[in-house]
């Protein structure tokens, strides 16, 4: 068992990026080449000081993550950016570079997907047999994961309750996937639209994305893990899958490391934006846990269905999503129908004193100009041609290289 930490004592942040060819903008299944270039030999994990690199399910996605729990979020934007620059420098001779955002706007997953073929590949192959991972929900997704610790059942109860309440609002802050296969999908968060159903063969795994009302380890096992284990048994005849790994809700409890991992955050255009968003979400969760908006009992009573309805509208409309459930908005002290953008502005104003000026500037730009999806669509305008889409996304690749937010 790993060391236990108390609420908000440490954090773990994971950022996923895709590799693309600079010649034709197609995804580049070269993560094995990248890890070999860095390490001398191919390993699935590379220790690079404060940040570690690792492979993912598909061969064109690399994950950068804090190398173990960290108590310092302030320097993370620079730490991640240094690693971005190093990766781009390593890949430059091969005409490959990192591309941000939660989905490649032109990728055809049926033609362009290559699964990771090295360590851990037996797990990925089993997933592929069950779910067919050649779809957008599997092979064209990049997200940011926020890992938050809890010490015991009492802390788990408070943290899980707060996270369940905040999850529906996340697409209204960080949707970044409005285009798939060269078409505007009509969803600000296309990644999450696919996330809802990409494991429909075994619905126990994702549930309704919003986790059930469970607030202790025992209840979590009986309500979530046991049904998953029963459902996967006919497929996993060699018993190689772990229930922690199989649970695909929008926030998952990792009792093996006493943490909850939030999975609904689309990755942004640069670490500066990603870390600012993580800090805002964390500060709002702190305020919820400390009952600054409403009581724990009020947080715990919300069903997954009630919360899913709010999330579902956010997936479609992003920051423009109107939250009409006044019982929900009143949890945050808001008495009228509000857009998700306005709810986030309200939450930000409450926690702003706890956020450093650099992160304030990034958050204020996002809250003023809209989610990255909103800014991408504004930049595309009425010309959704392949040429225009490439042009906008190459600007986003520049934002990643310079660690600057995308302003149209």
N, C-alpha and C positions, 0 to 999 in steps of 0.2 A: 504493500500500500504506500502510495506516495505521501509526502508530508501534507498535513492538513493546514489550511489557512482560514482565517476568519473572513467575513464578508468584506469585499473591496480592499483586502490587504494586498493582493497581487492580481495580475491580469495576464491573459494570454490572447494575443491577436494573431490571426492568420489571414494572409492576403493571397488570392489566387490570380495568376496572370496567364494569358495565352501567348504562345509564340507564333509570329507570322513571318512569312517571307517578304522581304522588302521589294522583290521583283514583281510579284503578282498579287500580293496581299492575302494569299491563301494561308490557312493555318499550317504551321511547320511542326511535324511530329518529332521534334529533335530534343526533347528534354533529356533523354539518355545521353546525347552528345554533350549537352550543356553540363550535366553533372559529372561526366567524364573529364571534360575540359577543366573543370574546377578542381576535381579531386585526384586526377591521374588515373584512377580506375572507377568503374561504374558502381556507385552505391545509391540506394534509394534516398538516403539522407546525407546532407552535407552540413557540418557544423562550421558556421562562419562567424564565430564570436557571438555577438548579441542576437544575431538572426541566423536561423537555420533554413536550408532549402530542402524540398522533397518533391517527389513525383506525385501524380494523382492518377485517377482511373484512366484517363486518355493521355496519349503520348505528346500532346501539344500544350498541356497545362502544367505549370510549375507553381508550387506553393512556397511562399516565404512566411516564416512565422517567428515569433519571439522564441528564443532558444531557452525554453523553460519559463516558469512564471516570472513576471517582472513587476516591481512596485512603481516603476517610473514610466509614465506614459508621455511625459513631456518631450523626450528626445526621440521617440519612436519614429516620427515622421522622417527625421534626418537619417536614422538608422536604416529604415526600409529603403529610403531614396538612394543611399550609398550602394546598397545591394542591387537595386535596379540598374544603376550606372555600371556596376561591375558586370552584371549579366549582359547588358547591351554591348559592352566592350568585348566580352568573350565571344559573343555571337556575330559581331559585325563582319569579321572575315568570311562568314558563311551566309551573309545577306539575310540574316534573321534578326528580329527584334521583338521586344515585349509590346503587347497591346493591352491597354486597360479596358474597362467596362465589363458588364456581366455577361455579354454575349457578342460573338463575332457577327457583324451585321450581314455578311454575305455567305457564310459557311453553309454548305449543304451536308448535313451530318450523315446522310446515307452514303455519300461518296467520299467524304473527307475524314471520317473517323478512323483513327488507329488506336486500339487499346494499348495500355502499358504492358509490355511483354516480359518484364524482368521480375524482380523480387515481388512477392505478394500477388503475382499474376493469377494464381489459382483462384483467389477470392474474386478478382475482377472477371475472370472467365465464367465463374459460377453466376455472378450477377448478370453477366451478358446472356447466359443461357436462360435465366429466369425472365429477365426484363427486356432484353434486346437493347443494349446501351447505345445504339446508333441513332439516337434521337436528341432533340435540342435539350430536353430535361436532363440528359446524361452527359452528352459529349460537347455541348456548347454552353457551358455554365461556369462563371467565375464569381465567387462570393467572398465576403469578408466574414470571418467567424470571431465572435467575442466570447472568451472563456472567463467565467466568474466563479470564485471559490465559495464553498460553504463549509462550515466546521462540523455541524451536526444536524439532526432533524429540525431543530428549532430554527436554525439559520436557513436550511433548505426551504422550509415552509414560507418564510418571509421572502426569500429571493425568487422562488418559483411563482409565488402569488404576484409579485411585482412584474416579473418578466411576462407572464401571461397577459397582463393588462396592457403593457407597452407594445407587445408584438404586432397588433393590428395596425399600428401607426407607422411601422418601419418603412413600408413602400412610399409613404408620403414624405419621407426624408431622403431616401437614397435609391429610388428606382433608377436604373441605368441601362435598361434593355428594351428599347422601344422598337427595334428593327431586327427582323430575322429573314434570312434568304432574300435580302434586297427589298423587303416590303415592310411598310409600317404595319405593325401587327394589330393596332387598336388597343394594345395594353402598354401602360407605362412600365410595368414590370413583367415582361414576357418570361423571364427566368422563373418567377414564382408562379405564373400561370401554368407552366409545365411541371413545376415542382409539386403542384397539388395532385397530379394524376400519373406521374411517371412510374409509380409503383402500384398501379391499380390492380395488378395481378395478385398482390398480397396487401390488401388495404390496411391490415393491422400495422404496417410499418410506418406509414405517414399519418394515419388517422385523419383528422381534419386540420392538419398542420398546427393549429393551436393545441397544445397539450391538454390532457384531461385535468379535471380538478383533483389532483393528487398532491398531498403536502407532507408525505413521509416516505421513507425508503421502502417500508413494507408495502404500503399502498401502491407505490410506483411499480414495484415488481409484480404485484398481483394484477394491476390494471393495465399496465403497458408491456412489460417485458414477457410475462408468461404467455399472453396471446400471440406475441411475435414469435416466441420459441415454438409454440404449437403450430403456427401457420407455416413456418419455414421448414419444419422437420421433414416433410415429404421431399423437399428439394435438396436439402443439405444433408445428404446421406452420409457424408464423411465427417460431419460435424466440424467444419472449418470456419463457420461464421459466428461472430460474437454478438450477443444481444445489444451491447452498447453501440456497436458499429451499425447494426441493422435499424435501430430506432432512427427514423428520419423526420420526426416532427420539427417544427420551426425553432424549437429550443429543446435540447435533449439533456437529460441528467446523466452525468458520467460519474457513477458512484465508485468506479475504479480509481478516479483521481479527485473525488469530492468537488466536482465543478459542474456548472450548467453551461452548455455551449449554445449560443444564439446563432442561428444559421440563415436568417431572413435578410441579411444586409447584402445588397448588390455592391460589388466593388466599384470604386469611383475612378476618376481620371488620374489621380496621383495620391501618394501617401498622405500629403498634407490634408486632403479632403477626407480620406479614409479615417485617419486618426482623430480629426476634429469630430467627425460623426460618431466614432466609438466613444469619445469622451462625453459628448452630449448625451448619448444613450445611457452611459454609465452614471452620469450625474443625475439624470431623471430617475433612474432605478434607485439610486441612493435616497433621493427625496421620497420615493414611494415606500421604500423599506423603513424610512424614519417617520412615516405617516404624516408627511408635510402636506399631502393633498387629501388623503382619506384614510380610513381605518383599515387594518388588515382584514377584518371580517368583510368589509365592503369589497375589497379586492378579491377575496376568495370565493365570493358567491357567483361570479360570472361563469356561465357555461361555455364550453368550447364552441357551441353553435352560435351563441350571441356574439362572441368575439370574432368568429370566422366571418360572419356577415360583414363586419366592419373591415376586416383584412381584405376580403374578396373585392370590395369596392375600391380599396386602396391599390390593389394589384392592377385594376383596370385604369383608374384615373390618377394615381399618384398623388402629388401635392394638391391637385384640384378636387380630390375626393371629398364629398360633403358627408360629414358625420351627423346624422339626424337623430341618433339615439341620445336623448338628453340625459338619460340615466348614466350613460357612459361618459359624456363630456363633463357631467357634474362631478365625476371622480376627480377631475383636475380643477374644479372650481369654475367651469365654463357653463353658462346657463342657456346658451343658444346654439342652434345649428351652426357648425363651423367647418371650414375646410381643414384638411390635415395640415396644410401649410400654416394656417392660423393657430391650430392647436400646438404645433411645434414652436411657433413664435412665442406663445404664451408660456410653454414649458421652459424654453430657453431663457426668457426674461427672469423666470424664477431661479434658475440655477446659474445664471451668468456670473455672479460674483465668485463662483468656484472654478471658473475657467480662465486660463491665461489669455492675454490679449491676442497672441498669434492665432490660437484656436478660435477665439471670438471672431476674428476677421474672416476666417474661412467659413464658420457657421453662418455668419451674417450674410455673406455673399450667397450661400445656398438658400437661405430663408428668403432673401430678397428676389433672387433670380429663378428660383425653382430647382427641382431635382435635376440631376444630370440628364435624365430622359427629356425633361422639359427644355433644357438648354440645347440638347442635340436636335430635337425636333424643330426648334426655332432656327437653328443654323441650317438645317436641311431646307426649311421653307417649303415651297411648292415643287421643288425640283428633287424628287426622290430617285434620281437616276443613280446607277452604279457609280458613275464618275463622281457625282456630288457626295454620295455616301462615303466613298474612299477618301475624298478630300477632307471631310469633317473628321473622320476617324484617324487620319494621319495627323491632324491637329491635336487630337486627343493623345496620340502616341508622343507628340512633342511635349504636351502637358506632363506626361509621365516622366519624360527625360529631364524636364526642368523643375519638376515638383511645383507646378503652378495650376491653380484652378482654371477650368475652362469657362471663358466669358465670351459670349457671341458678339 
